[in-house]
Amino acid sequence: MTSRLLLISPAVGPALREARFYDGSSSIDEAGTARARAAAGGLPEASRVVLSPGARCRATAEALGLRGVTAPELAPLDAGRWRGRTLAEAVATEGEAMARWLADPEYAAPGGESVREVCARVGRWLESLPDGRTLAVAEPEVVRAAVVHALRLPAGAFWRLDAAPLTATELSGRTGRWNLRLGRPLGGE
């Protein structure tokens, strides 16, 4: 059998608009909610629905009409002491650490985790998926990590992948062999 995974990135909210490191509490805004509601009818049937634990993924799922279970493995990349700060604030106070974190997939954010760690965590979850279709509303960095793992890309490719708000990235296959279809708008063909 084949596992099919549809990763849905959350709708837009204040943290994304402000280029703020996500702290798990910021939700989506009215425009994001409206876009998610408009896309709700275009989702395929799924055997299971799972959610990243953050507020914006839960709110996006609700606006899409989805009920699911939270998967801690799908938590966003832990930015440590930068959580809740804007990118500009972190660069201004810890520019050297920020540059190293963005350049070296082994380097953990101060008090947080490295890109390699989030890719490994998400990869373990991906390889544990049962057969059938899974819908996951997941943070953009979780989508990136899943693609890095599925395609066996170097962890350094993580920052070169974008997961736009309310897009679907599809992985299908089985353990060790995945195919990718990425970035289609929700509700699209």
Backbone as JSON, one array per atom type, in Angstrom:
{
  "sequence": "MTSRLLLISPAVGPALREARFYDGSSSIDEAGTARARAAAGGLPEASRVVLSPGARCRATAEALGLRGVTAPELAPLDAGRWRGRTLAEAVATEGEAMARWLADPEYAAPGGESVREVCARVGRWLESLPDGRTLAVAEPEVVRAAVVHALRLPAGAFWRLDAAPLTATELSGRTGRWNLRLGRPLGGE",
  "N": [[0.83, -1.18, 0.0], [0.22, 2.37, -0.17], [1.33, 5.36, 1.37], [-0.12, 8.5, 1.68], [0.41, 11.87, 1.99], [-0.81, 14.97, 2.75], [0.37, 17.99, 3.26], [-0.54, 20.91, 4.75], [0.09, 24.25, 4.82], [-0.2, 26.79, 7.34], [-2.66, 29.47, 7.48], [-2.25, 33.04, 6.97], [-1.06, 35.16, 9.58], [-0.47, 37.48, 12.32], [2.23, 36.97, 13.28], [3.58, 35.9, 11.06], [3.28, 37.96, 9.2], [4.83, 39.91, 10.42], [7.37, 38.89, 10.34], [8.18, 37.34, 12.54], [9.67, 35.23, 14.97], [8.09, 32.26, 15.64], [6.09, 31.68, 18.48], [4.19, 29.93, 19.22], [1.77, 30.87, 20.19], [0.56, 32.88, 18.67], [-2.09, 33.44, 16.46], [-4.1, 33.09, 13.48], [-5.09, 35.74, 11.24], [-8.04, 37.76, 10.42], [-8.23, 37.9, 7.61], [-6.73, 35.65, 6.88], [-8.3, 33.65, 8.03], [-10.65, 33.92, 6.52], [-9.7, 33.24, 3.94], [-8.96, 30.57, 4.39], [-11.45, 29.41, 5.04], [-12.71, 29.72, 2.59], [-11.28, 27.92, 1.08], [-11.96, 25.48, 2.1], [-13.71, 23.54, 0.95], [-12.23, 22.22, -0.99], [-10.6, 20.13, -0.17], [-9.25, 16.82, -0.08], [-10.75, 13.66, 0.93], [-9.69, 12.09, 3.96], [-7.92, 9.59, 5.84], [-6.95, 10.23, 8.29], [-6.38, 13.14, 10.33], [-3.94, 15.37, 11.29], [-2.29, 17.76, 13.41], [0.04, 20.45, 13.72], [1.18, 21.63, 16.89], [0.82, 24.41, 17.39], [-1.06, 27.53, 17.76], [-1.83, 28.81, 15.34], [-1.97, 26.73, 13.48], [-3.98, 25.13, 14.55], [-6.12, 26.96, 14.4], [-6.24, 27.38, 11.63], [-6.92, 24.79, 10.78], [-9.45, 24.58, 11.96], [-10.83, 26.61, 10.56], [-10.76, 25.47, 8.07], [-12.5, 23.45, 8.43], [-11.64, 21.12, 9.61], [-11.03, 18.47, 11.89], [-8.71, 17.26, 14.11], [-5.96, 15.39, 15.55], [-3.37, 16.51, 17.71], [0.02, 16.47, 16.9], [2.95, 16.18, 18.51], [5.42, 15.85, 17.28], [5.29, 17.4, 15.08], [5.77, 19.97, 15.8], [6.78, 23.42, 15.5], [10.04, 24.52, 14.36], [12.2, 24.98, 17.0], [13.05, 28.03, 18.06], [14.36, 28.83, 20.28], [15.68, 31.26, 22.48], [14.98, 33.28, 20.77], [12.32, 33.13, 20.23], [9.22, 34.68, 19.62], [10.39, 37.1, 19.0], [11.18, 39.52, 16.45], [12.73, 38.89, 13.28], [14.5, 40.95, 12.62], [15.0, 42.04, 15.17], [16.35, 39.91, 16.42], [18.61, 39.69, 14.78], [19.77, 42.19, 15.24], [20.56, 42.02, 17.92], [21.87, 39.57, 18.2], [23.45, 38.97, 15.92], [25.66, 37.45, 14.91], [25.23, 34.84, 15.92], [22.76, 34.35, 14.74], [23.45, 34.41, 11.99], [25.13, 32.18, 11.88], [23.34, 30.14, 12.6], [21.6, 30.18, 10.43], [23.32, 29.37, 8.43], [24.58, 26.98, 9.14], [23.45, 23.8, 9.41], [23.79, 22.19, 11.62], [24.03, 23.78, 13.82], [22.46, 24.82, 16.71], [19.74, 26.96, 17.46], [20.11, 29.47, 19.97], [19.35, 27.97, 22.93], [17.47, 26.48, 21.65], [16.68, 24.44, 18.83], [18.47, 22.73, 16.18], [18.47, 22.92, 12.56], [19.01, 20.42, 11.47], [18.12, 18.79, 13.58], [15.32, 19.31, 13.65], [14.64, 18.36, 11.11], [15.26, 15.64, 11.4], [13.46, 14.89, 13.43], [10.93, 15.37, 12.24], [11.24, 13.7, 10.06], [11.32, 11.13, 11.26], [8.67, 10.98, 12.1], [7.36, 11.08, 9.62], [8.21, 8.68, 8.43], [6.8, 6.92, 9.99], [4.21, 6.95, 9.19], [1.03, 5.5, 8.57], [-0.5, 3.42, 5.98], [-2.69, 4.88, 3.52], [-4.48, 8.07, 3.34], [-3.22, 10.96, 4.85], [-3.97, 14.02, 6.27], [-2.28, 16.91, 7.14], [-2.05, 19.79, 9.01], [0.42, 21.94, 9.13], [3.28, 23.72, 10.37], [5.27, 25.97, 8.33], [8.06, 25.36, 8.48], [7.99, 22.71, 9.22], [6.88, 21.55, 6.97], [8.98, 22.08, 5.17], [11.02, 20.53, 6.41], [9.94, 17.95, 6.12], [10.01, 17.64, 3.35], [12.78, 17.85, 2.87], [13.62, 15.53, 4.2], [12.11, 13.5, 2.85], [13.03, 13.62, 0.2], [15.64, 13.14, 0.58], [17.45, 15.26, 0.77], [20.26, 17.44, 1.37], [20.58, 18.8, 4.67], [21.12, 21.49, 4.59], [19.61, 22.48, 2.52], [17.21, 23.18, 3.56], [16.6, 25.95, 4.22], [16.22, 26.92, 1.72], [13.83, 26.27, 0.71], [10.44, 27.12, 0.27], [7.3, 27.41, 1.85], [4.42, 28.5, 1.13], [1.71, 30.41, 2.63], [-1.33, 28.63, 3.22], [-1.01, 26.6, 1.25], [-0.69, 23.43, -0.4], [1.39, 20.71, 0.06], [2.32, 17.75, -1.31], [3.14, 14.44, -0.47], [3.84, 11.2, -1.47], [4.07, 7.69, -1.2], [6.14, 5.22, 0.24], [7.91, 4.04, 3.12], [11.14, 5.24, 2.88], [11.01, 5.79, 0.15], [9.78, 8.34, -1.54], [7.52, 10.44, -3.33], [7.05, 13.72, -4.65], [4.81, 16.44, -4.73], [4.42, 19.76, -4.91], [3.31, 22.84, -3.33], [0.69, 23.57, -4.36], [-2.15, 25.69, -4.58], [-4.67, 25.65, -2.05], [-7.75, 24.09, -2.76], [-7.29, 24.09, -5.42], [-6.56, 22.38, -8.54]],
  "CA": [[0.0, 0.0, 0.0], [0.91, 3.65, -0.26], [0.97, 6.46, 2.26], [-0.28, 9.8, 1.01], [0.42, 12.92, 2.99], [-1.07, 16.32, 2.27], [0.81, 18.96, 4.25], [-1.16, 22.2, 4.51], [0.71, 25.3, 5.63], [-1.26, 27.6, 7.94], [-3.03, 30.77, 6.93], [-1.47, 34.19, 7.43], [-1.38, 35.79, 10.84], [0.45, 38.56, 12.69], [3.64, 36.56, 13.4], [4.12, 35.76, 9.71], [3.34, 39.3, 8.59], [5.88, 40.69, 11.08], [8.61, 38.1, 10.3], [8.45, 37.09, 13.96], [9.85, 33.83, 15.32], [6.82, 31.78, 16.18], [6.14, 31.23, 19.86], [3.1, 28.98, 19.43], [0.53, 31.47, 20.66], [-0.02, 33.77, 17.67], [-3.02, 32.71, 15.61], [-4.25, 33.66, 12.15], [-5.91, 36.95, 11.27], [-9.34, 37.64, 9.75], [-8.02, 37.59, 6.19], [-6.31, 34.25, 6.81], [-9.47, 32.82, 8.34], [-11.55, 33.97, 5.36], [-9.1, 32.45, 2.86], [-9.05, 29.15, 4.75], [-12.85, 29.0, 4.89], [-13.0, 29.64, 1.15], [-10.6, 26.74, 0.53], [-12.38, 24.29, 2.84], [-14.36, 22.52, 0.12], [-11.34, 21.6, -1.96], [-9.7, 19.15, 0.43], [-9.64, 15.43, -0.29], [-11.05, 12.85, 2.12], [-8.47, 11.55, 4.57], [-8.09, 8.6, 6.91], [-6.6, 10.87, 9.55], [-5.98, 14.54, 10.3], [-3.02, 15.7, 12.38], [-2.01, 19.18, 13.47], [1.11, 21.01, 14.52], [0.54, 22.08, 18.13], [0.65, 25.86, 17.52], [-2.4, 28.14, 17.64], [-2.22, 29.12, 13.96], [-2.36, 25.5, 12.79], [-5.3, 24.75, 15.06], [-7.11, 27.9, 13.86], [-6.36, 27.09, 10.2], [-7.69, 23.55, 10.66], [-10.84, 24.89, 12.29], [-11.4, 27.37, 9.43], [-10.89, 24.52, 6.95], [-13.5, 22.46, 8.8], [-10.95, 19.87, 9.95], [-10.79, 18.11, 13.29], [-7.62, 16.3, 14.13], [-5.18, 15.24, 16.77], [-2.1, 17.23, 17.71], [1.22, 15.62, 16.86], [4.08, 16.96, 19.0], [6.55, 15.74, 16.33], [5.1, 18.43, 14.05], [5.99, 21.29, 16.39], [7.68, 24.23, 14.69], [11.44, 24.56, 14.74], [12.33, 25.73, 18.24], [14.01, 29.13, 17.9], [14.97, 29.13, 21.57], [15.44, 32.58, 23.07], [14.47, 34.21, 19.75], [10.86, 32.98, 20.14], [8.45, 35.88, 19.84], [11.11, 38.28, 18.52], [11.24, 39.62, 14.99], [14.03, 38.56, 12.7], [15.34, 42.15, 12.75], [15.42, 42.15, 16.57], [17.35, 38.88, 16.68], [19.84, 40.07, 14.05], [20.35, 43.36, 15.91], [21.15, 41.68, 19.21], [22.68, 38.35, 18.12], [23.68, 38.78, 14.5], [26.6, 36.37, 14.62], [24.55, 33.57, 16.18], [21.74, 34.2, 13.7], [24.11, 34.05, 10.73], [25.61, 30.8, 11.99], [22.16, 29.27, 12.6], [21.08, 30.11, 9.06], [24.32, 28.78, 7.53], [25.06, 25.67, 9.6], [22.3, 23.02, 9.86], [24.11, 21.53, 12.89], [24.06, 24.78, 14.89], [21.14, 25.03, 17.32], [19.39, 28.3, 17.93], [20.4, 29.53, 21.41], [18.26, 27.43, 23.74], [16.48, 25.84, 20.77], [17.14, 23.27, 18.09], [19.1, 22.95, 14.88], [17.73, 22.48, 11.38], [19.17, 18.96, 11.37], [17.27, 18.16, 14.59], [13.91, 19.36, 13.24], [14.5, 17.46, 9.97], [15.25, 14.26, 11.92], [12.21, 14.69, 14.18], [9.83, 15.27, 11.27], [11.51, 12.5, 9.26], [10.87, 9.95, 12.01], [7.21, 10.97, 12.03], [6.99, 10.76, 8.24], [8.44, 7.25, 8.19], [5.87, 6.13, 10.79], [2.84, 7.11, 8.68], [0.38, 4.29, 8.06], [-1.06, 3.51, 4.64], [-3.87, 5.73, 3.43], [-4.22, 9.51, 3.22], [-3.13, 11.77, 6.06], [-3.95, 15.48, 6.1], [-1.58, 17.53, 8.26], [-1.87, 21.24, 9.0], [1.75, 21.99, 9.76], [4.07, 24.93, 10.21], [6.1, 25.94, 7.12], [9.34, 24.67, 8.67], [7.7, 21.27, 9.24], [6.75, 21.18, 5.55], [10.35, 22.05, 4.65], [11.73, 19.38, 6.97], [9.4, 16.74, 5.51], [10.53, 17.57, 1.97], [14.21, 17.54, 2.98], [13.74, 14.1, 4.54], [11.54, 12.63, 1.82], [13.88, 13.62, -1.0], [17.03, 12.9, 1.01], [18.24, 16.45, 0.47], [21.1, 17.85, 2.49], [19.85, 19.67, 5.6], [21.35, 22.87, 4.19], [18.57, 22.89, 1.56], [16.03, 23.58, 4.34], [16.3, 27.38, 4.11], [16.01, 27.26, 0.32], [12.48, 25.83, 0.38], [9.37, 27.97, 0.79], [5.96, 26.84, 1.96], [3.55, 29.68, 1.2], [0.49, 30.18, 3.41], [-2.47, 27.93, 2.62], [-0.69, 25.77, 0.09], [-0.61, 22.01, -0.11], [2.55, 19.98, -0.41], [1.9, 16.35, -1.25], [4.12, 13.37, -0.51], [3.22, 9.88, -1.56], [5.04, 6.6, -1.32], [6.28, 4.37, 1.41], [9.16, 4.26, 3.83], [12.37, 5.27, 2.1], [10.81, 6.2, -1.25], [8.69, 9.3, -1.58], [7.36, 11.34, -4.48], [6.67, 15.05, -4.17], [4.06, 17.43, -5.51], [4.42, 20.83, -3.92], [2.87, 24.2, -3.46], [-0.54, 23.94, -5.06], [-3.09, 26.4, -3.7], [-5.8, 24.83, -1.59], [-8.92, 24.23, -3.6], [-6.86, 23.99, -6.83], [-6.47, 21.03, -9.1]],
  "C": [[0.88, 1.25, 0.0], [0.4, 4.61, 0.79], [0.87, 7.72, 1.42], [-0.4, 10.85, 2.11], [0.21, 14.26, 2.3], [-0.73, 17.27, 3.41], [0.24, 20.33, 3.88], [-0.48, 23.22, 5.41], [-0.39, 26.23, 6.15], [-1.5, 28.92, 7.22], [-2.17, 31.87, 7.56], [-2.0, 34.72, 8.76], [-0.34, 36.83, 11.18], [1.92, 38.14, 12.73], [4.29, 36.44, 12.02], [4.27, 37.13, 9.05], [4.5, 40.13, 9.16], [7.25, 40.02, 11.02], [9.11, 37.85, 11.73], [8.65, 35.59, 14.18], [8.62, 33.36, 16.08], [6.99, 31.26, 17.6], [4.99, 30.28, 20.21], [1.77, 29.6, 19.81], [-0.16, 32.36, 19.63], [-0.89, 32.95, 16.72], [-3.03, 33.31, 14.2], [-5.15, 34.88, 12.25], [-7.22, 36.73, 10.49], [-9.2, 37.29, 8.27], [-7.6, 36.14, 6.01], [-7.46, 33.3, 7.07], [-10.41, 32.77, 7.14], [-11.0, 33.14, 4.21], [-9.19, 30.95, 3.14], [-10.48, 28.64, 4.6], [-13.22, 28.83, 3.42], [-12.39, 28.39, 0.52], [-11.11, 25.42, 1.1], [-12.97, 23.2, 1.96], [-13.44, 21.77, -0.81], [-10.4, 20.55, -1.41], [-10.17, 17.73, 0.16], [-10.02, 14.75, 1.03], [-9.75, 12.27, 2.65], [-8.82, 10.54, 5.65], [-7.84, 9.22, 8.27], [-6.19, 12.31, 9.31], [-5.1, 14.79, 11.52], [-2.64, 17.17, 12.27], [-0.7, 19.45, 14.2], [0.46, 21.6, 15.77], [0.28, 23.58, 18.25], [-0.76, 26.35, 17.24], [-2.78, 28.39, 16.18], [-2.58, 27.88, 13.16], [-3.72, 25.02, 13.26], [-6.38, 25.66, 14.47], [-7.32, 27.68, 12.36], [-7.2, 25.83, 10.0], [-9.17, 23.8, 10.94], [-11.52, 25.63, 11.13], [-11.6, 26.48, 8.21], [-11.95, 23.45, 7.23], [-12.89, 21.12, 9.16], [-10.86, 19.7, 11.46], [-9.71, 17.05, 13.29], [-6.96, 16.22, 15.49], [-3.86, 16.01, 16.61], [-0.96, 16.23, 17.74], [2.41, 16.45, 17.33], [5.29, 16.92, 18.07], [6.47, 16.81, 15.25], [5.2, 19.85, 14.62], [6.93, 22.09, 15.49], [9.11, 24.13, 15.19], [11.56, 25.46, 15.97], [13.44, 26.76, 18.09], [14.59, 29.58, 19.23], [14.64, 30.53, 22.07], [14.99, 33.62, 22.06], [12.95, 34.13, 19.61], [10.16, 34.29, 20.47], [9.11, 37.17, 19.36], [11.05, 38.32, 16.99], [12.63, 39.23, 14.53], [14.99, 39.74, 12.86], [15.84, 42.32, 14.18], [16.51, 41.14, 16.89], [18.67, 39.2, 15.99], [20.53, 41.22, 14.77], [21.07, 43.0, 17.2], [22.09, 40.47, 19.16], [22.96, 37.98, 16.66], [24.6, 37.63, 14.14], [25.96, 35.0, 14.82], [23.48, 33.31, 15.13], [22.36, 33.77, 12.38], [24.59, 32.6, 10.77], [24.44, 29.82, 11.92], [21.61, 29.1, 11.2], [22.03, 29.4, 8.1], [24.7, 27.34, 7.88], [23.89, 24.85, 10.13], [22.54, 22.28, 11.18], [24.01, 22.48, 14.08], [22.65, 25.01, 15.42], [20.95, 26.5, 17.65], [19.66, 28.35, 19.43], [19.2, 29.09, 22.25], [17.21, 26.7, 22.92], [17.07, 24.63, 20.08], [17.72, 23.66, 16.75], [18.16, 22.5, 13.76], [17.83, 20.96, 11.25], [18.26, 18.25, 12.37], [15.8, 18.18, 14.17], [13.68, 18.44, 12.03], [14.44, 16.0, 10.43], [13.94, 13.95, 12.63], [11.04, 14.5, 13.22], [10.01, 14.03, 10.4], [11.06, 11.22, 9.96], [9.35, 9.84, 11.96], [6.74, 10.54, 10.65], [7.13, 9.27, 7.98], [7.49, 6.36, 9.0], [4.43, 6.21, 10.28], [2.27, 5.77, 8.21], [-0.08, 4.5, 6.62], [-2.32, 4.36, 4.68], [-3.47, 7.2, 3.39], [-4.25, 10.17, 4.61], [-3.13, 13.23, 5.64], [-3.27, 16.05, 7.33], [-1.53, 19.04, 8.06], [-0.62, 21.49, 9.82], [2.48, 23.28, 9.42], [4.96, 24.83, 8.97], [7.43, 25.21, 7.31], [9.17, 23.16, 8.79], [7.54, 20.76, 7.81], [8.14, 21.08, 4.92], [11.1, 20.81, 5.11], [11.24, 18.07, 6.36], [9.94, 16.56, 4.09], [12.02, 17.22, 1.99], [14.4, 16.05, 3.26], [13.29, 13.2, 3.39], [12.43, 12.52, 0.59], [15.35, 13.38, -0.71], [17.95, 14.04, 0.6], [19.19, 16.73, 1.63], [20.32, 18.84, 3.37], [20.03, 21.15, 5.24], [20.33, 23.37, 3.18], [17.32, 23.42, 2.27], [15.64, 25.03, 4.12], [16.03, 27.81, 2.67], [14.63, 26.83, -0.17], [11.47, 26.78, 1.01], [8.07, 27.17, 0.82], [5.02, 28.02, 2.19], [2.3, 29.37, 2.02], [-0.62, 29.54, 2.58], [-2.13, 27.28, 1.28], [-0.57, 24.33, 0.54], [0.65, 21.44, -0.73], [2.22, 18.51, -0.22], [3.1, 15.41, -1.37], [3.36, 12.06, -0.62], [4.31, 8.85, -1.74], [4.98, 5.71, -0.11], [7.66, 4.6, 1.99], [10.35, 4.19, 2.88], [12.21, 5.7, 0.65], [9.56, 7.07, -1.34], [8.71, 10.07, -2.89], [6.77, 12.64, -3.96], [5.86, 15.8, -5.2], [3.89, 18.61, -4.56], [3.74, 22.1, -4.36], [1.6, 24.51, -4.22], [-1.45, 24.69, -4.09], [-4.21, 25.46, -3.25], [-7.02, 25.12, -2.44], [-8.59, 24.14, -5.08], [-6.79, 22.56, -7.29], [-5.16, 20.45, -8.74]]
}
